[in-house]
Every structure is written in structure tokens, then in C-alpha cells.
Amino acid sequence: MYPSGAQFEIRHGEHRATIVEVGAGIREYAHAGVPVLEPYPLGAMCDGGHGVPLIPGPTAWRRAATASTVPSISWR
């Protein structure tokens, strides 16, 4: 077992990504053999936010929905 858990490789056309079990991080992503993200080693854990998907959670969606109904808040 690797420090980042099981490794799942997904492919579509010329896209290839390795998703890790711990934190559902993206260990590597390449298009046509060219890295899109800087990969981290198989035997390493993700450092900092390296490979972590930045997807807003339900709390952020609730805040945005609530804030957009308040006229005094301006989204830019």
C-alpha cells in the first residue's frame, strides 16, 4: 500500500490521470504525454495542496445562494 492509498488510473483519448484514494487527490495528469499538473512520486504523500481538487463544498454553495439574495453584497 502506498502512503496516498490506492491509485486509480483513468484515461480518455489522450488524457490520462492518476487519482489517489487519500483525499481523492490528482497524483498526475497528462495530455498527449505532456504533464498538465506537476506529478508527485508514487511513494509520497501529497504535500500542501499539490493535486488537491479545488471544488466548492455544500457550505460554500449555501453561502453563495444566501448572499446573492442580499442586495448589500456585491459579487465581483
N, C-alpha and C positions, 0 to 999 in steps of 0.2 A: 504494500500500500504506500502511496506517495503522500507527502505532507499535505498536499492540497486535495487529497481524496481521489476518487475515481476520475478518470479522464474520458471525456466523450468527444469524439471527433465527428463533426458534421460537415457535409460537402454539398455544394450546389453549383453546377457548372464549374467555373474556375475559382470559386470561393471555397476556402477551407478554414475551419475554425476548430479549436480545441477548447471545450468548456470544462471547467473543473467542478467537482462536487461541493467543495467548501466555498460557500458564498456565491455559487454559480458564476464564478469569475471567468473571464476570457483569457486563457493562458497564451494563446496565439491566434492570429487571424491573418490570412494572406489571400491575395487575389492574383491569379496567374503566377503564383510562386513568389510574388513580391510581398513582403510583410507590410500590412497596413498598420498594425499595432506592434510595438516592440515586445517580442515574446520574453517570458521568463523561463528559467530552466525547469525541467520536469521534476527534479528533486528538491525544488524550492517552494516556499510559500509565497503568496502574493505579498509584495511589500507596499505599504501605503495604499494608494488607490489604484495600483497597477492592475489593469484588466478588469476592474470592477464596473459593471454596467451602471450607468447613471440614469436610473428610471425613477420618476417621482412615485412615491407610495400613496396609499389612500388618504393619509393625513394631508399631504400637500394638495391633492385634488379637492378635498373638503374645504381647506383654507381658501383655495383659489375660487371655488364656487361661491363661498360665503362672501369673500372680499369683493367679487365682481358685482354683487348686488348692493354694495355700499357705495353711494355716489362720491364720498370724500376720498376714496382710494383711486389713484391713477396708475394703471399698468403701462409700463414703457418697454 
